[in-house]
Amino acid sequence: MLQDGGNPWRGMLFGMTARLPWAGDPRALWKVWDEFGIAAAKMHGWWTPDAPVSTGRSDILATTYTRPGSALVAVASWARDTTPVSLSVNWRALGLDSTRVQIDAPEIVGFQPARSFKVGESVPVPSGRGWLLIVRPLTGVRAPGKLPQ
């Protein structure tokens, strides 16, 4: 992550981001970390055999950060083209009911636009980029990409 700031999507697979002020401004990403509570989360790297979320691909990987009742899923691509992936989720391992969850990509300036996904919906992963997805129980109607307080 030191050389030119690295790749922030791939860095998230390992719990890393660029340093301020050497390679851009990661404060928008840090804000999402803080809102999720990543400091209290358990990291389940894509390389672990019991990772609760996977993509089924060797060129698009997912690392999951879990807290009781929620998860932060980092997805990153080495694929040549934008590729739709279906996330394989062990809902029991996450402690969530797949019929009562919301999956949101919060807006992170310079990283991703706000977007919501349905359970089972393909996630289009751009080449060399990825997503940071928040998975949590339904909380009612809200603006896409806004984290509930």
C-alpha positions as CSV (number, residue, x, y, z in Angstrom):
1,M,0.0,0.0,0.0
2,L,3.0,2.3,0.2
3,Q,3.9,2.4,-3.5
4,D,1.6,5.0,-5.1
5,G,-1.1,4.3,-2.4
6,G,-1.6,0.7,-3.6
7,N,-5.0,-0.6,-4.7
8,P,-7.6,0.3,-2.0
9,W,-10.0,-2.5,-3.0
10,R,-7.3,-5.2,-2.9
11,G,-5.8,-3.7,0.2
12,M,-9.2,-4.1,2.0
13,L,-8.8,-7.9,1.5
14,F,-5.9,-7.7,4.0
15,G,-7.3,-4.9,6.2
16,M,-5.1,-2.2,4.7
17,T,-5.4,1.2,3.1
18,A,-3.2,4.0,2.0
19,R,-1.6,6.3,4.6
20,L,-2.6,10.0,4.9
21,P,-1.1,12.2,3.4
22,W,1.3,10.2,1.3
23,A,-1.1,8.6,-1.1
24,G,-4.4,10.4,-1.4
25,D,-7.0,10.8,1.3
26,P,-8.4,7.6,2.8
27,R,-10.6,9.5,5.3
28,A,-13.9,8.6,3.6
29,L,-12.9,4.9,3.8
30,W,-11.9,5.3,7.4
31,K,-15.3,6.9,8.2
32,V,-17.1,3.7,6.9
33,W,-14.7,1.6,9.0
34,D,-15.6,3.6,12.1
35,E,-19.3,3.6,11.4
36,F,-19.2,-0.2,11.0
37,G,-16.9,-0.7,14.0
38,I,-14.2,-2.5,12.2
39,A,-11.9,-2.2,15.2
40,A,-14.2,-4.6,17.1
41,A,-14.7,-6.9,14.1
42,K,-13.2,-10.3,13.4
43,M,-11.5,-10.6,10.0
44,H,-12.2,-13.8,7.9
45,G,-9.7,-13.6,5.1
46,W,-10.5,-15.0,1.6
47,W,-7.7,-17.6,2.2
48,T,-9.4,-19.3,5.2
49,P,-11.3,-22.5,4.4
50,D,-14.3,-21.4,6.5
51,A,-14.6,-17.8,5.2
52,P,-18.3,-16.9,5.5
53,V,-18.5,-15.1,2.1
54,S,-16.8,-16.2,-1.1
55,T,-17.1,-15.5,-4.8
56,G,-16.2,-19.0,-6.2
57,R,-13.5,-17.4,-8.4
58,S,-9.8,-17.3,-8.0
59,D,-9.5,-13.8,-9.7
60,I,-12.2,-12.1,-7.6
61,L,-11.8,-12.5,-3.8
62,A,-13.8,-11.6,-0.7
63,T,-12.7,-11.0,2.9
64,T,-15.4,-10.6,5.6
65,Y,-15.2,-8.6,8.8
66,T,-17.9,-9.7,11.3
67,R,-19.5,-8.2,14.3
68,P,-22.5,-9.7,16.1
69,G,-25.4,-9.1,13.7
70,S,-23.5,-7.5,10.8
71,A,-20.7,-8.0,8.3
72,L,-18.5,-5.8,6.2
73,V,-17.5,-7.7,3.0
74,A,-14.6,-6.5,0.9
75,V,-14.6,-7.7,-2.7
76,A,-11.6,-7.1,-5.0
77,S,-10.9,-8.1,-8.6
78,W,-7.9,-9.2,-10.6
79,A,-10.2,-10.2,-13.6
80,R,-9.5,-8.6,-17.0
81,D,-13.0,-7.2,-17.3
82,T,-16.0,-6.2,-15.2
83,T,-17.4,-9.5,-14.0
84,P,-20.7,-10.2,-12.3
85,V,-20.2,-12.5,-9.3
86,S,-22.7,-14.3,-7.1
87,L,-21.6,-14.2,-3.5
88,S,-21.8,-17.5,-1.7
89,V,-22.8,-16.6,1.9
90,N,-22.9,-18.8,5.0
91,W,-25.7,-17.0,6.7
92,R,-25.5,-19.1,9.8
93,A,-21.8,-18.2,10.2
94,L,-22.8,-14.5,10.0
95,G,-25.7,-15.0,12.4
96,L,-28.1,-13.5,10.0
97,D,-31.4,-14.5,8.3
98,S,-31.0,-14.2,4.5
99,T,-34.7,-13.3,4.2
100,R,-34.3,-10.3,6.6
101,V,-31.1,-8.6,5.6
102,Q,-30.0,-5.6,3.6
103,I,-26.8,-5.4,1.5
104,D,-25.6,-1.9,1.0
105,A,-22.5,-0.4,-0.6
106,P,-22.2,3.0,1.1
107,E,-20.9,5.9,-0.9
108,I,-17.2,6.3,-0.4
109,V,-15.7,9.2,-2.3
110,G,-13.0,8.0,-4.7
111,F,-13.8,4.4,-3.9
112,Q,-17.4,3.5,-4.8
113,P,-20.9,4.9,-5.4
114,A,-23.8,4.1,-3.1
115,R,-25.7,1.1,-4.2
116,S,-28.0,-1.6,-2.7
117,F,-28.1,-5.3,-3.6
118,K,-30.6,-8.0,-3.1
119,V,-29.7,-11.4,-1.6
120,G,-28.7,-13.5,-4.6
121,E,-28.3,-10.6,-7.0
122,S,-25.0,-10.6,-9.0
123,V,-22.5,-8.0,-8.0
124,P,-20.7,-6.4,-11.0
125,V,-17.1,-6.2,-10.0
126,P,-15.0,-3.8,-12.2
127,S,-11.6,-5.0,-13.3
128,G,-8.9,-3.9,-10.7
129,R,-11.5,-2.6,-8.4
130,G,-14.2,-3.9,-6.1
131,W,-16.8,-3.2,-3.4
132,L,-17.2,-2.7,0.3
133,L,-20.6,-4.1,1.3
134,I,-22.4,-3.8,4.6
135,V,-24.7,-6.7,5.4
136,R,-27.1,-6.2,8.3
137,P,-30.6,-6.9,9.4
138,L,-33.4,-4.9,7.7
139,T,-34.0,-1.6,9.4
140,G,-36.8,-0.2,7.3
141,V,-36.8,2.2,4.4
142,R,-33.7,4.3,3.9
143,A,-31.7,6.0,1.2
144,P,-29.4,3.6,-0.6
145,G,-25.9,3.7,0.7
146,K,-26.8,5.4,4.0
147,L,-25.7,3.5,7.1
148,P,-28.4,3.4,9.8
149,Q,-27.5,5.2,13.0
